[in-house]
Structure formats: C-alpha cells, structure tokens
Amino acid sequence: MQSPTRSLPLILEDRTGAYTTTDFDDIYDRAFFHVVCSAQRSVMVYPMTRRTSRHRDAHWQAHLHLPAAVLEFAADGGLGNISFATVPGARPRVLPMVQYLRKTGLFGRSLTRKFVCSDGREYKWTQGTTGPEWSCTTTDNFVVAQYDLKPADVRTYDVSGNSFTIYDGFTHLTLELLVSFIIMRHIQQYNL
C-alpha cells in the first residue's frame, strides 16, 4: 500500500527582514523572489530562477526583467495600487490596495485584513500576539501561511532567521500571499 504523497511547505528565508528590499529564497531551492523598492515608492516583486541573494549577477538590472507584481504606494506612505503581470506584453491587472486588502470589520484592527486570491477563496492576515508574528488563514481558520521575524537578541549562523512559510496545498498562491504580506507589513510600518 502506498502512502499519500505530501510535499514540503515552501519555507522562504527573508534575507533582510525589510519588506521593501529583500530576497525570499526557499530553503530547498524550489522558489526565489527578489523584492526591490524604486525611487518612485514602488515595490517590485520579481520571480527568479535561482537563489538571488548568493548568486546575483553583478550586472543584474531591474529594467531587464519583468516583475510579477508592482506595489505602488502613495508619496505620504498611503496605500496605492497593485499591478499583477499576466502575460508579457499584455496589460497588467491593476487593483487598489484598499479594495484588495479589506478590514475584517467596521471597527476591526487595521492589522487584521482579508483578501480574495485567484482561486476565488477568501483569506485573512492577522498579526499575532503569541506564536508566529503573522498568520494567514482561511475563513474556517485553517493556517495557510505564516511569517516569523527573528528576534533581535537571537544569534543565527549563515542564515537570517526570518521565515515566510506557505503550507502544502497553497503553494500555487505564493505570489499573491507574498504580495498581500508585503502590503500588511507596509500597513504596520505606516500605522494605516
């Protein structure tokens, strides 16, 4: 009798812990994302074919690559628009951030927001008080993803200690979970 096949979760090491300029590299070398902020207050998310933080070409230039998502924030730090690249050469899908990530209630905490992914399901980001720093769950509280930021007083060796984990069954939503998480970190930073 064969046991069911289960894949490992994606465990993306966040190299810097800064939401606007970092690399997210899977510890098993299955997925890589480069996040960079431009001078115009835009954050671009690039899917990469290799571990960018260790092997980036010294001549790598953003304008030669197509970002999978662009987050345009307002000059005062407010929320702007998200552009998801669909097919090279086609018009990107543009969404206002305030409509994409909505508060969970009229008087709900701003650090608890819900959004709908391309699979049509609703998900919710919540900042934790115990356990992971951030958790993303389904409407029935099934954990989809979580983020852990290394405490400043903990030593690490050759790794950052910051991890963004996406659990089995939800890895096809990696880009959307990563983009929504970056926006949540921005909301936290600017107390929106």
C-alpha positions as CSV (number, residue, x, y, z in Angstrom):
1,M,0.0,0.0,0.0
2,Q,1.4,3.4,-1.0
3,S,1.2,6.3,1.4
4,P,-0.2,9.6,0.1
5,T,2.3,11.9,-1.4
6,R,2.7,15.1,0.6
7,S,5.0,17.9,-0.5
8,L,7.0,20.0,2.0
9,P,5.8,23.5,2.7
10,L,7.6,26.4,1.0
11,I,9.9,27.9,3.6
12,L,11.1,31.2,2.1
13,E,14.0,32.7,4.0
14,D,13.5,36.5,4.1
15,R,17.2,37.6,3.8
16,T,16.9,41.1,5.3
17,G,13.6,41.3,7.2
18,A,12.9,44.6,5.4
19,Y,9.7,44.4,3.4
20,T,10.8,46.7,0.6
21,T,14.2,45.3,-0.2
22,T,14.9,41.7,0.3
23,D,15.2,38.2,-1.2
24,F,12.8,35.4,-0.4
25,D,14.6,32.1,-1.1
26,D,13.1,28.7,-0.5
27,I,15.5,26.7,1.7
28,Y,15.0,23.7,-0.7
29,D,15.8,25.8,-3.8
30,R,12.2,25.5,-5.3
31,A,11.2,29.2,-5.5
32,F,13.0,32.5,-5.4
33,F,11.7,36.1,-5.3
34,H,13.6,39.4,-5.4
35,V,11.9,42.4,-3.8
36,V,13.2,45.8,-4.6
37,C,12.0,49.4,-4.0
38,S,12.3,52.0,-6.6
39,A,12.8,55.7,-6.1
40,Q,9.2,56.3,-7.0
41,R,7.8,54.5,-3.9
42,S,7.1,51.4,-5.9
43,V,8.0,47.9,-4.7
44,M,8.6,45.3,-7.4
45,V,8.4,41.6,-6.9
46,Y,10.5,39.5,-9.3
47,P,10.3,35.8,-9.6
48,M,13.8,34.5,-10.1
49,T,15.2,31.3,-11.5
50,R,17.9,30.9,-8.8
51,R,18.9,32.0,-5.3
52,T,19.3,35.7,-5.9
53,S,21.0,36.6,-2.7
54,R,24.0,34.4,-3.2
55,H,24.4,34.3,-7.0
56,R,23.1,37.7,-8.3
57,D,25.0,38.8,-11.3
58,A,26.9,42.0,-10.7
59,H,25.3,43.4,-13.8
60,W,21.7,42.5,-12.9
61,Q,19.4,45.4,-13.7
62,A,15.7,45.6,-12.9
63,H,14.7,47.2,-16.2
64,L,15.8,44.0,-18.0
65,H,13.4,41.8,-16.0
66,L,9.6,41.7,-15.8
67,P,8.2,42.0,-12.3
68,A,5.4,39.6,-11.4
69,A,3.8,42.3,-9.2
70,V,4.3,46.1,-8.7
71,L,3.0,47.7,-5.5
72,E,2.7,51.5,-5.9
73,F,2.4,53.3,-2.6
74,A,1.4,56.9,-2.2
75,A,4.0,59.6,-1.6
76,D,2.8,60.0,2.0
77,G,3.0,56.3,2.7
78,G,-0.7,55.6,2.0
79,L,-2.0,52.6,0.0
80,G,-2.0,52.8,-3.7
81,N,-2.4,50.2,-6.4
82,I,-1.2,46.7,-7.1
83,S,-0.3,45.5,-10.6
84,F,-0.1,41.8,-11.3
85,A,1.6,40.9,-14.6
86,T,-0.4,38.4,-16.5
87,V,1.3,37.6,-19.8
88,P,4.3,39.5,-21.2
89,G,3.1,42.3,-23.4
90,A,-0.5,42.2,-22.0
91,R,-2.0,44.9,-19.8
92,P,-1.4,44.1,-16.1
93,R,-4.3,43.5,-13.8
94,V,-4.5,46.6,-11.5
95,L,-6.2,46.7,-8.1
96,P,-6.5,49.4,-5.5
97,M,-4.8,48.1,-2.3
98,V,-7.7,49.3,-0.1
99,Q,-10.1,47.1,-2.1
100,Y,-7.7,44.2,-2.3
101,L,-6.9,44.0,1.4
102,R,-10.1,45.0,3.4
103,K,-10.5,45.4,7.1
104,T,-12.4,42.5,8.6
105,G,-15.0,44.7,10.3
106,L,-16.1,48.3,10.6
107,F,-14.2,48.7,13.8
108,G,-11.7,45.9,13.2
109,R,-7.9,46.3,13.8
110,S,-6.1,47.6,10.8
111,L,-3.6,44.7,11.2
112,T,-6.3,42.1,10.5
113,R,-7.4,42.2,6.9
114,K,-9.0,39.8,4.4
115,F,-8.5,39.4,0.7
116,V,-9.6,37.1,-2.2
117,C,-7.0,35.1,-4.1
118,S,-7.1,34.0,-7.7
119,D,-8.6,30.7,-6.6
120,G,-11.8,32.6,-5.5
121,R,-11.3,31.8,-1.8
122,E,-11.1,34.4,1.0
123,Y,-8.0,34.6,3.2
124,K,-7.2,36.7,6.3
125,W,-3.9,38.1,7.6
126,T,-3.6,38.6,11.3
127,Q,-0.7,39.9,13.3
128,G,0.0,37.5,16.2
129,T,0.4,38.2,19.8
130,T,1.9,34.8,20.6
131,G,3.3,32.3,18.2
132,P,4.1,33.5,14.6
133,E,4.4,37.2,14.1
134,W,1.9,37.0,11.2
135,S,-0.6,34.3,10.2
136,C,-2.7,33.9,7.1
137,T,-5.8,31.7,7.4
138,T,-8.8,30.6,5.5
139,T,-12.3,31.7,6.6
140,D,-12.5,28.5,8.7
141,N,-9.2,29.3,10.5
142,F,-7.0,26.8,8.6
143,V,-3.4,28.1,8.6
144,V,-2.2,28.8,5.0
145,A,1.0,30.8,5.7
146,Q,2.9,32.4,8.5
147,Y,5.8,34.7,9.0
148,D,8.4,34.7,11.7
149,L,10.8,37.6,12.2
150,K,13.9,36.7,14.1
151,P,14.1,38.4,17.5
152,A,17.0,40.9,17.7
153,D,18.6,39.1,20.6
154,V,18.8,35.7,18.9
155,R,22.1,34.8,17.1
156,T,22.0,33.0,13.8
157,Y,24.8,31.5,11.7
158,D,24.8,31.9,7.9
159,V,21.0,32.5,7.8
160,S,18.8,35.4,8.5
161,G,16.4,33.6,10.9
162,N,13.4,35.3,9.2
163,S,11.0,32.8,7.5
164,F,7.8,33.0,5.4
165,T,6.2,29.6,5.3
166,I,3.5,28.6,2.8
167,Y,1.8,25.3,3.7
168,D,1.1,22.4,1.4
169,G,-1.9,22.9,-0.8
170,F,-1.4,26.7,-1.0
171,T,1.9,27.0,-2.8
172,H,0.2,27.9,-6.1
173,L,-0.8,31.1,-4.3
174,T,2.8,32.0,-3.4
175,L,2.9,35.3,-5.3
176,E,-0.4,36.6,-4.0
177,L,0.4,35.6,-0.4
178,L,3.8,37.3,-0.7
179,V,2.3,40.5,-2.2
180,S,-0.5,40.7,0.4
181,F,2.0,40.1,3.2
182,I,4.3,42.9,1.9
183,I,1.2,45.3,2.0
184,M,0.4,44.1,5.5
185,R,4.0,45.0,6.6
186,H,3.6,48.4,4.9
187,I,0.3,48.9,6.8
188,Q,2.0,48.1,10.0
189,Q,5.0,50.4,9.3
190,Y,2.8,53.4,8.5
191,N,0.1,52.6,11.1
192,L,-2.7,52.7,8.4
